[in-house]
Amino acid sequence: MADDSKLSDYTFFNACFDWYYSLFTDKQTQLFDAYFHYDLSLQEIAEQHGISKAAVSDALKQIKEKLTHLEANFQLVSRQKEMAKHMLDLPVSTQEALQALWQPRDRKRKQSK
């Protein structure tokens, strides 16, 4: 069960970060990516960034709190999930068109500019 909860947290925070990443600093984005995308330990992240393990933990806690707060207020992830449920009743071509419109912006495009 603990593994399911951890996976659920990872899924939630990744989905939120896809929508709200532009509201975070470059440093926060790097820490988030290191922990959630590259699955590095707090110690590994601390060593890479020249900060303490406690500083990494505090930063990740703040990031998660901010993501939770943003989602509670704007509900973009919740709305996307709700829309996905309703889209199942539509023709495939309409589903594809709507999915293309209702996706978080690709962070890779922003970073490559």
ChimeraX attribute file (.defattr): number of C-alpha atoms within 10 A of each C-alpha:
attribute: neighborCount
match mode: 1-to-1
recipient: residues
	/A:1	6
	/A:2	7
	/A:3	8
	/A:4	9
	/A:5	10
	/A:6	11
	/A:7	12
	/A:8	12
	/A:9	13
	/A:10	15
	/A:11	13
	/A:12	17
	/A:13	20
	/A:14	18
	/A:15	18
	/A:16	22
	/A:17	26
	/A:18	15
	/A:19	19
	/A:20	19
	/A:21	18
	/A:22	13
	/A:23	13
	/A:24	15
	/A:25	10
	/A:26	11
	/A:27	11
	/A:28	17
	/A:29	16
	/A:30	15
	/A:31	24
	/A:32	24
	/A:33	15
	/A:34	17
	/A:35	18
	/A:36	16
	/A:37	12
	/A:38	10
	/A:39	12
	/A:40	14
	/A:41	14
	/A:42	19
	/A:43	15
	/A:44	15
	/A:45	21
	/A:46	18
	/A:47	13
	/A:48	11
	/A:49	14
	/A:50	9
	/A:51	12
	/A:52	14
	/A:53	17
	/A:54	12
	/A:55	12
	/A:56	23
	/A:57	16
	/A:58	12
	/A:59	16
	/A:60	18
	/A:61	12
	/A:62	13
	/A:63	19
	/A:64	18
	/A:65	13
	/A:66	17
	/A:67	23
	/A:68	16
	/A:69	12
	/A:70	17
	/A:71	20
	/A:72	12
	/A:73	9
	/A:74	11
	/A:75	14
	/A:76	19
	/A:77	21
	/A:78	15
	/A:79	12
	/A:80	15
	/A:81	12
	/A:82	11
	/A:83	14
	/A:84	15
	/A:85	10
	/A:86	10
	/A:87	16
	/A:88	11
	/A:89	10
	/A:90	10
	/A:91	9
	/A:92	11
	/A:93	9
	/A:94	13
	/A:95	15
	/A:96	13
	/A:97	10
	/A:98	14
	/A:99	14
	/A:100	10
	/A:101	9
	/A:102	14
	/A:103	13
	/A:104	17
	/A:105	14
	/A:106	10
	/A:107	13
	/A:108	8
	/A:109	8
	/A:110	9
	/A:111	7
	/A:112	6
	/A:113	5
